[in-house]
Amino acid sequence: MKYNLTLIVILALLFISCSKDKAAAEIIPISNVCDSINPVSFMNDVEPILLASCYGCHSATVPVFSDYSSVFAVKDDILKAIQHDPSFSAMPQNGSKLADSLINEVQCWIESGAPNN
């Protein structure tokens, strides 16, 4: 009888300890880089990046960046090229990869619909 009572107490303690709710794991959202960048303007942000980094080769003789509509038409290719995507020629050609902050601005502009602003 003493053995049964001990067994009952041990089992009761096990059930009580297992019934406590454990706190749910905290889910920390992964912040999107675009959340920390103000709305990106084509005229104030993207165009100066392209002029400083691309216009030396893509100038009037190669008018890829002559205006907003020409940039808009190839925006995804531009992003892949400046990200050094292996499926594209790395740009700027024979130059260092652009700073991540500049690449992020171009990416955020595209993700926001590539507005003409």
Legacy VTK file of the C-alpha trace (Angstrom):
# vtk DataFile Version 3.0
C-alpha trace
ASCII
DATASET POLYDATA
POINTS 117 float
0.000 0.000 0.000
2.851 2.345 0.879
4.415 1.566 -2.503
1.158 2.408 -4.349
0.778 5.706 -2.482
4.352 6.713 -3.399
3.742 5.818 -7.026
0.516 7.864 -7.076
2.290 10.896 -5.580
5.135 10.666 -8.135
2.695 10.352 -11.036
0.642 13.282 -9.709
3.776 15.438 -9.500
4.712 14.525 -13.063
1.294 15.503 -14.391
1.275 18.755 -12.451
4.722 19.747 -13.708
3.763 18.948 -17.300
0.551 20.926 -17.188
2.278 24.281 -16.813
2.113 26.311 -19.957
5.422 27.162 -21.448
5.800 30.628 -22.887
5.514 30.658 -26.633
8.762 31.278 -28.418
9.093 34.920 -29.310
8.962 35.439 -33.049
11.188 38.254 -34.091
10.238 39.598 -37.494
12.987 39.891 -40.050
13.115 43.538 -40.935
12.999 44.457 -44.563
15.853 46.738 -45.557
13.340 48.954 -47.342
11.562 49.630 -44.033
14.581 51.604 -42.869
14.984 53.601 -46.074
12.747 56.578 -46.683
10.708 56.411 -49.856
13.255 56.298 -52.641
12.993 58.911 -55.349
14.061 58.217 -58.901
15.229 61.780 -59.453
16.893 62.325 -56.063
18.277 58.861 -55.315
18.364 56.387 -58.196
19.279 58.672 -61.086
22.343 60.117 -59.260
23.560 56.558 -58.532
23.234 55.647 -62.211
24.852 58.891 -63.374
27.808 58.464 -61.025
28.281 54.740 -61.588
27.055 53.999 -65.087
27.079 57.101 -67.241
30.797 56.867 -67.988
30.118 53.865 -70.224
26.367 54.214 -70.812
26.329 57.795 -72.010
24.870 59.543 -75.028
26.483 57.001 -77.349
24.767 54.175 -75.457
21.571 55.904 -74.267
20.391 53.247 -71.836
19.964 55.805 -69.064
18.794 58.785 -71.091
15.512 59.193 -69.187
13.160 57.582 -66.689
11.378 55.360 -69.216
14.631 53.887 -70.524
15.750 53.080 -66.963
12.315 51.686 -66.067
12.450 49.321 -69.048
15.657 47.677 -67.821
15.342 48.217 -64.050
15.462 44.509 -63.148
18.516 43.952 -65.326
20.206 46.983 -63.751
19.587 45.573 -60.283
20.963 42.150 -61.189
24.023 43.707 -62.817
24.878 45.924 -59.832
24.245 43.029 -57.433
26.806 41.044 -59.447
24.264 38.335 -60.213
26.233 35.566 -61.981
23.710 35.502 -64.832
24.556 39.123 -65.761
27.697 41.086 -66.540
28.825 42.647 -63.277
28.509 46.415 -63.277
30.196 48.755 -63.157
32.324 46.859 -65.626
35.918 46.422 -64.416
34.985 48.339 -61.266
34.226 47.577 -57.673
30.765 46.492 -56.676
28.630 49.399 -55.526
28.124 49.881 -51.801
25.272 47.794 -50.401
23.484 50.989 -49.348
23.345 52.152 -52.979
22.219 48.757 -54.233
19.535 48.726 -51.517
18.232 52.104 -52.703
17.834 50.823 -56.260
16.212 47.620 -54.984
13.790 49.521 -52.735
12.872 51.849 -55.581
12.026 48.819 -57.727
10.122 47.082 -54.891
8.033 50.233 -54.398
6.881 50.056 -58.008
9.741 52.100 -59.527
7.828 55.384 -59.371
8.781 58.337 -61.544
9.309 60.740 -58.666
LINES 1 118
117 0 1 2 3 4 5 6 7 8 9 10 11 12 13 14 15 16 17 18 19 20 21 22 23 24 25 26 27 28 29 30 31 32 33 34 35 36 37 38 39 40 41 42 43 44 45 46 47 48 49 50 51 52 53 54 55 56 57 58 59 60 61 62 63 64 65 66 67 68 69 70 71 72 73 74 75 76 77 78 79 80 81 82 83 84 85 86 87 88 89 90 91 92 93 94 95 96 97 98 99 100 101 102 103 104 105 106 107 108 109 110 111 112 113 114 115 116
